[in-house]
Amino acid sequence: MKYSGKIFIFFFLNSLSAPLFSQGELGNWLMYFGTNRFSDDFSLHTEVQYRNHTAVPTDIEQLLLRTGINYHFAPSALVTAGYGYITSYDFDGDYSMADSREHRIWQQLILNQLVGRIKFEHRYRVEQRWVNQNYRNRLRYRIMTFIPLNKPTLGEGSLFLGLYDEIFMNTESTFFDRNRLYGALGYQFSGSTSAQLGMLHQQVGDQGKWYLQMAVFFNPDFRKTETD
């Protein structure tokens, strides 16, 4: 295994001993994201997020399942339309029964740009949400940067920093919904597989909380090649 890969694994294993003494103040998100390319123009988005109230993933806060169809209309741009199903659970509640259920339709535009060695991703998202049968709309904007650490560009064997800030805005009631600030160390295992390990701070009103995040990205390309 290459040296940078060993660094990532060491960082990952070390994080598993993250402070467990403040369980209610540090949460945990375990996440999977997939972009499955099946034609030059289209791909399938798949996503699972298992969010916990505590650092140890035994007190579920939210389970998010999301999918969608991506249309790649340019090398650095795509649009998506999709559906999400989200169940939420109160802390120390009855985890066998969700306290709220949400059906969500969503659309987004992603624009990528390269400035020197740094990749920027702009994500604009619109959501139509049915939370316990109450309808509401929400707007989101996220700017993310990917900074390679051991190579001039992102690619196989790259160790990188991933940083983003995302703001959520309601179209009615209180305008500000929440803000998320994120920083992570990532490693690109291959052209289709990468992982990130980091921390996210979520601010909702006057309440803020930190979450340990572990994410796996698997983006296989199912298009046929000329040799198939």
MARGUDREN-583853 format. One line per field, with one value per residue (C-alpha): residue in three letters; x, y negated, z negated. Coordinates in Angstrom, 3 decimals. Example, Ala and Ser with C-alpha at 12.3 -4.5 7.8 and 13.67 -1.06 7.14 Angstrom:
// residues 2
r = c(ala | ser)
px = c(12.300 | 13.670)
py = c(4.500 | 1.060)
pz = c(-7.800 | -7.140)
//
This chain:
// residues 228
r = c(met | lys | tyr | ser | gly | lys | ile | phe | ile | phe | phe | phe | leu | asn | ser | leu | ser | ala | pro | leu | phe | ser | gln | gly | glu | leu | gly | asn | trp | leu | met | tyr | phe | gly | thr | asn | arg | phe | ser | asp | asp | phe | ser | leu | his | thr | glu | val | gln | tyr | arg | asn | his | thr | ala | val | pro | thr | asp | ile | glu | gln | leu | leu | leu | arg | thr | gly | ile | asn | tyr | his | phe | ala | pro | ser | ala | leu | val | thr | ala | gly | tyr | gly | tyr | ile | thr | ser | tyr | asp | phe | asp | gly | asp | tyr | ser | met | ala | asp | ser | arg | glu | his | arg | ile | trp | gln | gln | leu | ile | leu | asn | gln | leu | val | gly | arg | ile | lys | phe | glu | his | arg | tyr | arg | val | glu | gln | arg | trp | val | asn | gln | asn | tyr | arg | asn | arg | leu | arg | tyr | arg | ile | met | thr | phe | ile | pro | leu | asn | lys | pro | thr | leu | gly | glu | gly | ser | leu | phe | leu | gly | leu | tyr | asp | glu | ile | phe | met | asn | thr | glu | ser | thr | phe | phe | asp | arg | asn | arg | leu | tyr | gly | ala | leu | gly | tyr | gln | phe | ser | gly | ser | thr | ser | ala | gln | leu | gly | met | leu | his | gln | gln | val | gly | asp | gln | gly | lys | trp | tyr | leu | gln | met | ala | val | phe | phe | asn | pro | asp | phe | arg | lys | thr | glu | thr | asp)
px = c(0.000 | 1.301 | 2.492 | -0.365 | -2.886 | -1.312 | -1.597 | -5.313 | -5.941 | -3.992 | -6.078 | -9.263 | -8.385 | -7.223 | -10.557 | -12.416 | -11.107 | -12.641 | -13.852 | -16.755 | -17.105 | -19.422 | -21.827 | -24.677 | -22.442 | -20.711 | -22.724 | -21.753 | -22.714 | -21.894 | -22.464 | -22.346 | -22.558 | -22.613 | -22.645 | -23.214 | -22.572 | -24.591 | -24.364 | -22.460 | -25.288 | -26.860 | -25.897 | -27.705 | -27.229 | -27.496 | -27.035 | -27.452 | -26.766 | -27.004 | -26.892 | -26.525 | -27.050 | -23.855 | -20.258 | -20.823 | -23.397 | -25.950 | -28.460 | -29.982 | -30.920 | -31.856 | -31.829 | -31.678 | -32.171 | -31.812 | -31.653 | -31.856 | -31.013 | -28.096 | -27.879 | -24.302 | -24.762 | -21.119 | -17.821 | -17.945 | -21.702 | -24.719 | -28.318 | -30.201 | -33.815 | -34.554 | -36.443 | -35.501 | -37.065 | -35.979 | -36.954 | -35.938 | -35.713 | -35.615 | -32.690 | -33.463 | -36.760 | -38.247 | -35.864 | -38.209 | -40.609 | -39.691 | -40.782 | -41.075 | -41.152 | -40.320 | -40.838 | -38.681 | -38.471 | -35.275 | -33.497 | -29.943 | -27.282 | -23.580 | -20.839 | -17.164 | -14.162 | -10.413 | -8.335 | -4.696 | -4.538 | -7.721 | -11.089 | -14.205 | -17.709 | -20.800 | -24.046 | -27.462 | -30.374 | -34.155 | -36.292 | -40.017 | -40.619 | -43.566 | -42.674 | -45.399 | -47.702 | -46.845 | -45.548 | -42.595 | -39.899 | -36.193 | -33.233 | -29.589 | -26.215 | -22.916 | -19.413 | -16.816 | -13.089 | -10.804 | -7.111 | -4.603 | -1.811 | 0.622 | 0.027 | -0.359 | -3.902 | -6.618 | -6.370 | -5.579 | -3.404 | -4.276 | -4.480 | -6.601 | -8.479 | -12.211 | -13.784 | -17.278 | -19.855 | -23.568 | -26.440 | -30.108 | -32.910 | -36.664 | -39.105 | -41.616 | -41.539 | -37.983 | -35.683 | -32.522 | -32.860 | -29.318 | -25.650 | -23.124 | -19.351 | -17.225 | -13.569 | -12.148 | -9.112 | -9.773 | -8.012 | -8.615 | -8.126 | -8.908 | -10.663 | -14.018 | -13.492 | -12.589 | -13.256 | -13.373 | -13.069 | -13.759 | -15.904 | -19.055 | -20.558 | -24.290 | -25.868 | -29.674 | -30.939 | -28.905 | -28.037 | -24.840 | -23.465 | -20.388 | -20.571 | -17.813 | -18.283 | -17.129 | -18.045 | -17.379 | -17.772 | -18.158 | -18.600 | -18.353 | -18.649 | -20.945 | -20.593 | -19.349 | -15.892 | -14.839 | -13.173 | -16.341)
py = c(0.000 | -3.451 | -5.691 | -8.204 | -5.381 | -4.253 | -7.804 | -7.857 | -4.490 | -5.578 | -8.760 | -6.694 | -4.178 | -6.876 | -8.667 | -5.601 | -6.449 | -9.940 | -11.376 | -9.310 | -11.152 | -13.832 | -11.587 | -14.074 | -16.824 | -14.845 | -12.983 | -10.604 | -10.368 | -7.263 | -7.913 | -6.268 | -8.151 | -6.682 | -8.108 | -5.216 | -6.321 | -4.290 | -6.543 | -9.584 | -11.842 | -10.115 | -8.578 | -7.303 | -8.984 | -6.728 | -7.794 | -6.414 | -8.428 | -6.895 | -9.805 | -9.360 | -11.580 | -10.182 | -9.558 | -5.806 | -4.923 | -3.344 | -6.199 | -6.924 | -10.514 | -10.214 | -7.733 | -9.356 | -7.462 | -9.500 | -8.731 | -10.656 | -10.844 | -13.028 | -14.654 | -15.585 | -18.426 | -19.546 | -18.049 | -20.257 | -20.564 | -18.390 | -18.651 | -16.160 | -15.354 | -12.877 | -11.598 | -11.178 | -9.421 | -10.527 | -9.223 | -11.158 | -10.005 | -11.905 | -11.405 | -8.648 | -8.021 | -4.795 | -4.005 | -1.337 | -4.089 | -7.282 | -10.586 | -12.163 | -10.927 | -12.986 | -12.483 | -14.841 | -15.755 | -17.589 | -19.190 | -20.463 | -22.025 | -21.278 | -23.369 | -22.447 | -24.675 | -24.223 | -27.109 | -26.091 | -22.764 | -23.396 | -22.086 | -24.093 | -22.618 | -24.844 | -23.030 | -24.679 | -22.597 | -23.070 | -20.802 | -20.166 | -18.520 | -16.682 | -16.347 | -14.421 | -15.521 | -19.213 | -20.758 | -23.160 | -24.354 | -24.844 | -26.272 | -25.259 | -26.444 | -24.670 | -25.638 | -22.895 | -22.774 | -19.793 | -20.473 | -17.727 | -17.278 | -14.749 | -15.154 | -18.136 | -17.061 | -14.806 | -11.211 | -7.687 | -7.752 | -11.361 | -12.488 | -15.625 | -18.072 | -18.515 | -21.715 | -23.129 | -25.511 | -25.068 | -27.376 | -26.259 | -28.780 | -28.423 | -30.106 | -30.767 | -31.257 | -31.725 | -32.436 | -30.910 | -27.174 | -26.011 | -26.164 | -23.360 | -23.827 | -20.798 | -19.789 | -16.359 | -14.391 | -12.289 | -9.581 | -8.544 | -4.769 | -4.437 | -6.280 | -5.146 | -4.855 | -7.407 | -8.057 | -11.078 | -11.361 | -14.661 | -16.858 | -18.823 | -21.622 | -22.180 | -25.398 | -25.427 | -28.689 | -29.302 | -25.610 | -24.112 | -20.587 | -18.738 | -15.459 | -12.989 | -12.034 | -8.986 | -8.834 | -6.362 | -7.357 | -4.660 | -5.906 | -3.008 | -3.684 | -1.139 | -2.544 | -0.046 | -0.650 | -0.032 | 3.245 | 4.636)
pz = c(0.000 | 0.846 | -1.986 | -1.614 | -1.853 | -5.130 | -6.456 | -5.652 | -7.319 | -10.416 | -10.598 | -10.183 | -12.911 | -15.282 | -14.895 | -16.130 | -19.577 | -19.275 | -22.575 | -23.831 | -27.127 | -25.683 | -23.848 | -23.665 | -22.264 | -19.511 | -16.898 | -14.125 | -10.447 | -8.398 | -4.690 | -1.280 | 2.032 | 5.528 | 9.042 | 11.423 | 15.031 | 17.528 | 20.630 | 21.834 | 20.712 | 17.696 | 14.375 | 11.298 | 7.922 | 4.854 | 1.238 | -2.276 | -5.437 | -8.909 | -11.354 | -15.109 | -18.150 | -19.703 | -18.621 | -18.853 | -16.146 | -18.477 | -18.964 | -15.583 | -14.854 | -11.203 | -8.345 | -4.918 | -1.655 | 1.530 | 5.238 | 8.476 | 12.175 | 13.229 | 16.652 | 17.606 | 20.067 | 19.929 | 18.691 | 15.593 | 15.029 | 14.316 | 13.179 | 11.025 | 10.200 | 7.448 | 4.437 | 0.786 | -2.182 | -5.654 | -9.094 | -12.232 | -15.850 | -19.141 | -21.505 | -24.045 | -22.259 | -20.975 | -18.118 | -16.782 | -15.671 | -13.819 | -15.346 | -11.898 | -8.316 | -5.287 | -1.567 | 0.444 | 4.123 | 5.029 | 7.957 | 8.149 | 10.373 | 9.822 | 11.445 | 11.124 | 11.726 | 11.394 | 10.082 | 10.146 | 8.309 | 6.296 | 7.437 | 6.553 | 6.609 | 6.501 | 5.660 | 5.918 | 4.605 | 4.361 | 2.174 | 1.955 | -1.412 | -2.980 | -6.694 | -8.545 | -5.692 | -6.203 | -2.977 | -2.870 | -0.433 | -1.025 | 0.908 | 0.399 | 1.640 | 0.972 | 2.008 | 1.614 | 2.303 | 2.871 | 2.217 | 3.224 | 0.696 | 2.155 | 5.886 | 8.215 | 9.156 | 7.797 | 8.950 | 7.854 | 4.746 | 3.915 | 0.327 | 0.153 | -2.020 | -1.492 | -2.848 | -2.444 | -3.784 | -3.045 | -3.874 | -4.006 | -3.402 | -3.818 | -1.440 | -4.204 | -7.973 | -9.248 | -6.294 | -7.787 | -8.286 | -9.120 | -8.186 | -7.864 | -8.002 | -7.098 | -6.928 | -6.138 | -5.087 | -1.999 | -0.019 | 3.609 | 3.679 | 7.401 | 10.189 | 8.809 | 5.050 | 2.382 | -1.290 | -3.556 | -7.323 | -9.027 | -11.216 | -10.492 | -12.571 | -12.108 | -13.324 | -13.656 | -15.139 | -18.276 | -18.656 | -17.257 | -17.282 | -15.998 | -14.076 | -13.258 | -9.609 | -7.671 | -3.987 | -1.175 | 2.486 | 5.152 | 8.719 | 11.187 | 14.913 | 16.583 | 20.096 | 22.630 | 24.048 | 27.629 | 26.595 | 24.936)
//
